[in-house]
Amino acid sequence: MAEPVTSTSIVPAAEPPALAAIRSDLERAEAARLGNRLHEADGIALDILARAPGLAEALAVRGFVAAARDEVDRAVLLMEAATAKRAEPSWLALLCNLYRRRFRLDAALAAGLAAVSRSAGQARLEPLLELARLRIDRDEPEDAAECFLAILALDPDNAGAHMGLGQVLLADGEFAPGWIEYEWRNRLPEAQGRVPPINAAAWNGMVLPRGRLLVVCDQGFGDAIQFARYLPLAAAKVKELVLVCSPELETLFARMPGVARCCHRWADIPGFSAHALISSLPGLLRTEIDSIPAVIPYLTADPQRTLRWRGEFERKAAGRRRIGLFWSGRATHPNNARRSLPLDALGPVLEAIGDAYVVSLQKELSKADATALAARGIVDLSPHLDSFDDTAAIIGQLDLLVTVDSAVAHLAGSLGRPVSVLTPSPADWRWQRGRSDSPWYPSMRLFRQPTPGDWDGAITQLAASLASA
């Protein structure tokens, strides 16, 4: 959920005599690190350590550099060494982050609590945010909410805290306040530039009998598919609805009722009266957990592709159960390491389905996975997956899709096809807490990790379900 904290107090406020000679070098190292000149920063810190072995500030510079390079284990060792000598709150906050990424949640809690207790005022913001994220990962939503509220007491416009609080509320089914907080996602640093500036009024959900509404897909593929169910409802309130989305989704969404025009280039967008982000539609249309639009399917596969794949499966499946597999999301997704699993982990699932006709819906395959698929007799369909239209037509031929939390899971649910989703612990807000079903997709079953990182437990549950089917 989070990247490592980026601010620190490397250069000591009080300068002991032993540090006087290397103060300027510490400042240069810190300036290089903050300027993302990581190699330079690391080199300066190494030079300092050669002159002053074990100096905490130099170790911390190297720890922050290692974290920025995603060298988590190395960063842990460096920050442990630094904090053993000096319990600087920002260093402890980074250590909390690093432990969390390695599922060392008890160690992360100790570091996070220490970071918060040793900081005050605005300096508490980063430690509190790290502690809040950890509380979420520990499935301690009430404690996470307390942290987010403490942050907002110090910084009322903290977008990360608002967004985090929104996700806690939505996961608990508190949709009315949750959607309000969820809107703060647009102020997060990573959201800047995602959608070009729009010179038109933001739609407020009211009827525009003569207006054209532009709806923009503002997040990932899964979010767009999940919230596409609102397009017909929004279209009913305006004269015409135009949708702008990624090219991978364009033809799939163009078939939706109420979408007058679908495009992926801003230059192709006609004039419009108002605009809305697709992820804002649930809040604009005042969705509660018991009023989620449930007209399923709301997406349909391309008829020509469907005919092709129906014939393909009829020839090759020969009356056997048809099972699809998808075990790893996009590598660029910020949560991909937590939500994906290795192919080998699905061994119990493959044993449970016996002689089923099994296909892989992974678009990108490693050489090792391609070899493993061939050895198990699993059909690799990656050469045929050029768009979500291809994937939708294939899912339509399956008796069951087994997948991790991904856009493919949302696609199967939107098509009304049976889908079993393996989710991390804790699961994303949209899967709520403690449920094995989904209010968003009636054809979906959820198999949750019993504890963070425990894929074996989730897979054992799924395998038992398949064996008894």
N, C-alpha and C positions, 0 to 999 in steps of 0.2 A: 504494500500500500504506500510506502514512503521510501524516499531516497534518504541517504545519510544526512544528518544535520550538517550545515555548511559554515556555521560561524563558531568561533572559538576564541579563547583568550590565550594565545600562545605566548605573547610577550608579557612577562610578569609586570603587574602594576607597581610593585615594590621591587627594586633592583638590588639584590644582595651583591656584595663585593665580588663574589665568585662569578657572577654573570655579567659584570660590567663590560668586560673585554669582548663578549660575544653578543651583546645586545643588538648591535646593528645587523649582525648576520641573522639573528632570529627574526628581526623585522623584515629583512630581505626575503627570508624563506617564507614567512607568512604572506607577504605581498605577492610573491610568485604563486603560492598555492591559491590565494583568493583570485588571482588573475588566470587561473587554470593552466599555469605553466608548471605542470606537475613534475616533469623531469628536473627542471631547474630547482624547484623547492626541495625535492628529495635529495638532490646533490648537495645543496647548501646544508641541509640537516645532517647528512652523512659526514660532511666536513666538520661540523660543530661537534658531533659525537666522537670524532677522532681526537678532538682536543679536550672534550669534556665528556668522557664516557658515562652513559646512563643519565644524561641530562633530560629531565622530564619534558621540558618544552620542545626539545629536538625530537624526542621519541613521539610526541603528540603530532608534530608536523608530519612525520613519516606515517603515522597512523591515519591521519586525515587523507594523505595522498593515497595510501593503499585502499582506503574506503572509496575514494573517488574513482579509482581504477577497478573497483569491484573485486578487489583481492581481499575477500572478507576474512578468511582465516588469518592471513598475515596482519591485517588491520587489528584483529582481536588481540593478537600477541603484543603488538606495539602499544595499543591503548591500555591493556592490562598493566604493562610495564610502566607506562606514564602515570596512570591513576594510582598505582601503588606508591608512587613517590609524591604525588600531589593530586588531591581530589578536586580538580577543577570541574565545575558543574557541566560545562559544555563538553568536556572530554567524557564525563560519565554518561551524558546524553547520547553521545555517539556510540559508546560501548553498549548502552541499552539497545540502540538500533541494530548494532552488529550481532549481539546475542539473539535478538528477535529473529533476525534473518537466518540464523542457524537453529531455530526452534529451541534455544536454551532459555526457555521462558522464565524460569525461576531466577536465573542469573540476571536476565534482563530486568526483571522486576526490582531486584536489589539495586542495580545500577540506576534505574530510572527513579526510584524513590530517593536514593542518595543525591542524585542530580537536582531534584526538586527541592529537597530539604536544605541544600547548600546554596540555593539561589534566591534572589528577592527581586521584586519589581519587574520591570520589563525583561530582565535577564532570566526570568522564570518561563518565558514563553516557549522557548525551544525544549527545555526539559519537560514541561507540561505536555507539549504536543507529542513528544516521543513516548511519554508515559501513557497518554490517551490511546495512541496507536497500539501500544503493547497491550493495554487493557482490552481492546477490541480483539486482538489476536488470542488473548487468554479467554475469550468469551465472557468477559466481565462488563456487560454493557452499562450497568448503572455506574460503575467506577469510571468508565470511559466518558460517560456523559458529564460526570462531576468535573473531570479534567477539562473537557471542552468548555464548560460553563466558567471554570476558573480562568481559562484563557480569555474568554469573551469579557470577563470582568476587567481584565487588564487591557484588552485590545478589542473593542466592540466590532471592529471591521475585519477581524481575522478570518479570511475566507476558508482556510483549512479547518478551523474549529467549527465554523458554521456548517461546512460540508460534512465533517465527521459527525456532528450532532444530528444532521439530517439523516444520515445513513443509519444511525442508531435508532432514531424514531421510526423510520420506514421499516427496518427489520423487525421492530416490535409491533408493526401494524398501525402505528400512529401516523396515518397518512396526512391529515390536515396540516399539522405543524411541520411534518417531515418534508412535504413538497416545498414549503416556504424556505426552509433551510437548504434544501437541495439546489435551489436556484443559485446559491453562492458558488456552485461549481464553475460558473462562468467567470468568476474573478480569481480563480486559482492561477498561479503563474503558468502552469503547463497548458492552460486553456487559451492563453493569449495568442492571437493569430490563427486559431483553429478555424474561425469563421471570419471572413472579411467584413469590414464595416458596412452596415446596412442603413441606407438613408431612407428609412420609412418607419412609421410608428410600430411599436411592439403590440401585437394583438393581445387583447385582454380577455378573450373568450366570448365576447359579445357577438351578436348577429350582425353581419355586414351584408345586407341583401344585394348590394351593387358592387361589392368589393372583391378584389382578387387577393387571396392569402398565399404568401410564400412560406412554406415550411422547410426548414433546413435541418438535415441530419448532422448533428453537432458532436456525436461521440463515436464509439466503435460500432462494428457491424451488429453485435448482439443487442446493444441498446436500440439501434435503429429498427431492428426486426421486432423487438419486444414492444416498442412504442408505436409501430406502424398501425396497430389496431385502432389507434385514435384518428387516423386520417379520414375515414368515412364520417366520423362524428364531427370533426372540424369542418369537413367539406359541406356538411348539411347546414352550417351556420353562415356560409359565404356563397357568393355567386360562383366562384371558381377557385380551386386549390391547385397550386403548382408546387411540386416537390423537387428539391435539389439534394442529391445523394451521391455516393461514390459510384463509379461505373460498374463495380461488381454487383451492385444491388439494383441498378437502373431498370433492367427489363423485368425483374421480379416485382418491383413496386409499381411499375407502369400498368400492370394488370389489375391493380386494386380499385374497387369501386370508389368513386369520388375524386380520384386523382386525374385531373384534366390533362396535366402535362408533367412529365418526369424528365429531368435532365441532370447532367453531372458537371456541366461547364457554366460558370457564372455568366459568360457572354451570351448564352442561349436563353437566359431567364427573361421573360417578358416583364413589362411594368406591373407593379403590384401596389396594393393599398396598405397592407400591413404584413408583418412577418412574425413567425414564431419558430422557436427551436423545437424539434420533435421531442426532445427529452423534457420539455416544459409542458407538453400537452396534458399529461396526467394531472398536473396541478391546476392548469388553466380550466380543465373540464371537471375539477373538483372530485377527483377519484378517491373513494374510500375503499378499504380492502374488500368490502362486500359489494362494491359496484364496479369492479374491474370489468371492462368490456370483454365478454366471453363468447363472442360470435366466432366459433372455431370450425373450420379453418378460415383465417382471414387472408392468408396468402395461398396461392395456387401455383402448381408447377406448369411449365410450358407444355402444351399438348403434344407437340411434335417430339420433344425430348422424352416425354412420358411414354409415347408409343415405342420409341426406340428401346428404352431401357426395360419396358415391360417384356418385349420380345427377348431381350438379352437374358433377363432373369428366368423367363419361362424355359428357355433352352438349357440354361446351365444349372439352375437350382434343382430341377427335377423333383419337385414335391417336398424338398427339404425346407426347414425353417431358414429364413433369410435374415441374417444378423449383420448390422453395420458397426464398425468400430471407429472411434475418434478419441485419441488419448493425449493430444498435445495441442494447445492453442498457439496463437501467433507469438513468436519469440519476442516481438517488440512490445507485447502487452505488459504493462508494469506489474501485473500480478501473475504472470505466466508461470513463474517458478513454483508458486504455491498451488496453482490450479491444475497443472499438468502432471503426468506420471509416466514412468518408463513403460514401454510396450511389454516387457517381460513381466511386469506386475500383474498383467491381465491373464496370466496363466490359469488361475482357478476359474475365471469366467469362461475361457475357451474349453476347459475340461467339462464345465457344467452344461455347455450347449451341444456337446457331443458332435454329431455328424452334420451340423448345420452348415449351410452355405454362407461363408463369412467373407465380407468385403471390407477393405480399409478405405475410409473417406479422408485420410490425411492428404492434403495437397502437397506438403513438403515432407520428404522422407530422408532420413539419414541412410547411409549405405548399410549400416548395421541393422536398422529396422527393415529395410528392403530385403535383406538377406533372411531375417527372421520371419518375415511374412511368407516368403517363398518356401522356407523350410516347414512352415505350419500349414501350407496350402491355402493361405488367405489371399484373396484376389486384391491386387493393388490397383485402385482406380484413379490414382493421381494423374495419369496422362489425360484423363477425360474431365477433369475438374477445372474448367476455365472460368466459371462464374457460379454464383449461387443458384442460378437456374439449373445448371447441371446437377448440383448437389441436391436440389429440391426434387428433381425428377427421379434420382436414385433413391432418396429417402422414401419416396412414394411407393417403392417396390419392396420395402423392408417390412418384416414382421416386428423388428425391434432395432432401435439404434442404442448402442451403449457408448456414452460419451462423457468427457469431463465438461465442466462449466465453460461453455464456448458459444460462439455464434451459431455453430451447427446444432447445438442443443436448442437454442431459441428457434431456429428454422424448423426443426422437427416438431416442436410444440405448436408453432404457428400454422403448420400444415395439418395438425391434429393427428400426427402419427405417434405410435407408442415409442417412448424414449425413456431410458434410465440414465440418470445423471449422477456421476460421482462428484461430490463436492468436498472442498477442503473444510477444515474446522478452524475458525468459524466460516460459514458460507457467506457469500455476498448478500447484501441487504435484501435483494429481490427474492431470495428464497426463504425469507423470514427465519424464525427460530423454531427448531424442534419439530418441523413438519416433514413428513415423507411425501406429501403431495405439494402441488403448487397452485395457488389461486390464479396464476397467470396462464397456466397451461393444463387443462384437465387430463391430457394424455401422458403427463409426465410423472415419473416417480423419482424421488431423491434418495440417494444413498450417501450418507454423511460420514466423514471421518469421525470416529468416536473421540479422538483427541487430535490436536494439531500434528500434522505430518503422518498420521496413521492411515496410510492407504490400505494396508492389509486388512484392517478392520472393516472399512467400507466395501472392499472387494469381496470379503468373505460373506457379508450380508447380501450383496448382489448375486454372487455365485449360488448361494442357498436359494434365493428367490427363483433364479433361472432353472436350477435343478428340479424344483418342485412344480414348475410351470407345465 
